[in-house]
Amino acid sequence: MTAFSAFLESPKDVSFESQEKGEHIVFLLRRHWVINVKWVIMGLGFLIFPVIFWLVVPTQTGFLFVSKEYSFIVGTIWYLFTFIFILENYLIWYFNVYIVTDRRIIDTDFFGIIHKKVSEAPLRNIEDSTYNVSGVLATMFNFGTVKIQTAAELPEFEFEHIPNPGKVHEKINDLINYNLKKRLKKEK
Amino acid sequence: MGSDFDLSIDFPNFLKNFSVNPFYIAEGFLFLTLLVYLIYSFLVVRQVYIMSETITTPVSFVLKAFSWLHLLALIVLIIFTAVYLF
């Protein structure tokens, strides 16, 4: 289920904007689903609020003197807002991805509706990587943050709240070593 | 100390009988909100396209369809509201 996956290893049907020919995606990572619980609950609350409202507020009260057409307009606006609230939060979660390829790491960020930021660093520029899992939820669901120090323009990459940070950290180190060996072989 | 100046304002006759139905203000506000929301919906469609260009997945098509569906529903609602209110 790519629509709800936060941890994709070598995904076959995914490509990204600046992908080079022959470049292979090793990991495509998103924030763990636990991070989304807050807006999912809010979205569900927005969905059921009108139903509870109509059940709780008796139809005889003066507040409900508006016509059927008005109720329809207001109700539809409410559900459109709810729909766009859920879609917008999903889009931000779905497209804020961290990509590890066999050549580089890429951090794609979308803030709100009109801000986009893409940072990348080749594997040869990575100097160090660490990861941490802290907090009750993070320990329970095994998610955490991988910090990658680079000699690139952006000195530090943070893959925040990603699932299996240990595995990602290990794989990044493997890729760095593999690339280093390959480079040294070429130089010889 | 009383003032000799007359500070009362003589409103023109047509303004003396002027009254605003609060419902008209609410209707105007509602319609304006819908128009601003329409601009936002166009932005969401554009945003989905930009995001899908950045990362292409099988879900991209569904998300584009959702954003267009939302925009279409909003346009229908605006037409309905305009017909009903004005």
Contacts between the chains, C-beta under 8 A, distances in Angstrom:
chain1	res1	chain2	res2	distance
A	2	B	57	5.7
A	2	B	58	6.1
A	2	B	59	6.1
A	3	B	59	4.8
A	3	B	62	7.6
A	11	B	57	8.0
A	13	B	57	6.8
A	13	B	58	5.4
A	14	B	55	6.8
A	14	B	56	6.9
A	14	B	57	5.1
A	15	B	55	7.6
A	15	B	56	4.8
A	16	B	54	6.6
A	16	B	55	5.1
A	16	B	56	7.2
A	17	B	53	6.0
A	17	B	54	4.9
A	17	B	55	7.3
A	69	B	84	5.1
A	72	B	80	7.9
A	73	B	30	7.3
A	73	B	77	6.9
A	73	B	80	7.1
A	73	B	81	5.4
A	73	B	84	7.1
A	76	B	73	7.7
A	76	B	77	5.2
A	77	B	33	7.8
A	77	B	34	7.3
A	77	B	37	7.8
A	77	B	77	7.1
A	80	B	37	7.6
A	80	B	70	6.7
A	80	B	73	6.2
A	80	B	74	6.0
A	80	B	77	7.1
A	83	B	70	5.9
A	84	B	40	7.7
A	84	B	41	7.3
A	84	B	44	6.6
A	84	B	70	6.1
A	87	B	44	7.2
A	87	B	63	7.7
A	87	B	66	5.9
A	87	B	67	7.0
A	87	B	70	6.9
A	88	B	44	7.0
A	91	B	47	7.0
A	91	B	48	6.6
A	91	B	51	6.2
A	91	B	63	6.8
A	94	B	51	7.9
A	94	B	59	7.1
A	94	B	63	7.6
A	95	B	51	4.2
A	95	B	54	6.6
A	95	B	55	6.0
A	97	B	55	6.0
A	108	B	54	5.9
A	108	B	55	6.8
A	110	B	47	7.9
A	110	B	51	6.4
A	113	B	40	7.7
A	113	B	43	5.6
A	113	B	44	6.8
A	113	B	47	5.4
A	114	B	43	7.0
A	114	B	47	7.3
A	116	B	50	6.7
A	116	B	54	7.2
A	118	B	54	7.2
